[in-house]
Amino acid sequence: GGFVGDHRNAFESYGRTEYENDIFQFTKQLLEFRRSYKSLSQGKLIHFYPFNNVYVYLRETKDESSMVIVNDNDKVVEADLSNYSKTFSNTKKVRNIKTDETFDLNQSKKITIKGKSAEIFLLFKSE
């Protein structure tokens, strides 16, 4: 709604349902991430074969690397990054861009991902 003759205006938050506002905010956040982190929209794309319904891909530019982990399982899983050891050999830390939580890959190569969700991480490599 929101066009001439519509009975409601979904262009404004007051005209959307709670569910529609949740979707709007989620999409807005993803677009902000994409604008803020160039590796999410530019550069080299590296796909990995899914393991146990967990799909991982990387995006790399000259200055930045990001990783997206998608869990298609109903339950929480631990994504085992050691499956990608050749690609991650120089990566020492990853930071979740939504939660700002940082994981030291020297301590653990596993990251917990909620069921039916995805997380986006920045990768920090050793020099």
Summary of the structure (lengths in Angstrom):
residues: 127
radius of gyration: 17.8
end to end distance: 52.1
largest distance: 59.8
contacts: 314
relative contact order: 0.16
helix: 23%
strand: 35%
